[in-house]
Amino acid sequence: MANFTDNWTSNPKPYKPPVPVGPGVPVVGYQVTATQGVGLPTLDGLPTPEIMAIWEVAGDTWASAPDGAPLVLMRPFMSEEKDKYRWGRRDYLREPGYDVTDSKIREMAAAQREELEKNFWAGKQLAYGKDAPVVVPEGVVGIRFRGGDWEGVPAGEYHVVDLIAEKIDQEQLAPFTLQIEGGHGTFWIKPEVLGGVDESAAEAAAEAGLNRPVPVATIMAAFQAAPQSWAQYLPQDKLLSNGPELHYVTNEQMGAANVVERMPTDDEVRRAAAARDQRYVDGLQDPGVRLGNDILVNAGHQGIGVEYHEALHWFSHTAVRTVLGWHFNEGTTEYFTRKLLAEPGLANTVRRDQDQYRNQIAGVTGLIEHHIVSEAQLAAAYFSGEVGPLFQQFSVHTEDSLSLQAYAANLGRNSGAAQEVLGNLLG
Ligand SMILES: [Zn+2]
């Protein structure tokens, strides 16, 4: 069994750079004060990960920076500074063994996909003969034939002109591409996008008359009824005094919010709608998003629990998002959302789409089901930034042979493979 203790590497994709100091150079080091507390950020000669890729790190020793960022004790490797320990931002580092775990999961995923291509997609391919009609739903991106770049394909009726035995993007599931033609032109699209966005939960909610705005008081009451192990992180007064602002918005506002990354102005919505770039189109159908102190809920997606999911984001600590990434953060948010919505008082007020964040939540739930971490530990990490114990627990249970960070990073379309690799190891 591979056992890794050396070769920490810089994380090429920390979630967001911290407050930049100087011309585009992020601060990664913090002074260790006499009391072992964390002082102000310092630049005194500590190399940034862009410059230096290898560190020695005391991975069991964690602290928090003044801005809440998780820190680990580290020292520069192979330099005259090597005897000076410093606190460094953990989100800038990948643990040893990240690459080994990552490639294990990718290999497993490739094998699973090959199986899927043989069975599922081979059958699907037969359905797309020449001239077969296809209906493109809103929110699809494709490549304009002989046009070059990715852009939003206008929704509407098209027909198949050609079936190309190639993928147009690495993430593509189907082993072939459709060339379609319609009133708006000719495009290459990935066949899987024709499934469209599943809106059955929103439709069921509307049918049951549940598609109404949720008052903040209802969200607070739900938080209070949560199990004590994590209700403690949801103080009412915080929500009351300085709580998030809830906005019910249109598809177009959601799309524009995805471009400007805050509540967009009317002008920004008009501009984004005219440009229709990929980020705008990707955002159109988002049911909700939390951007700073604003929670945006798509008005067409009421009654499906978006408000609770986004309010949990608002209460969450940045550590899980920055250190374990988007997928793990969504999986954890959804884990607590579903727990909350299962409370007797709430169960009949929403219709939650069980498919949403399916990959992400399965990966997080897997850690609990394998008894690697407890719900209380997950809550402490998510709400309070105590991610250290998650790493320690994972390392004990996998006998140091898998990287939690790589597992977490693969909870998107490779989630099934990540869980299988973990499951095989635990036996
Ligand atoms: Zn979310």
Residues whose N, C-alpha, C, O or C-beta is under 5 A from the ligand:
A	BS01	ZN	E330 T333
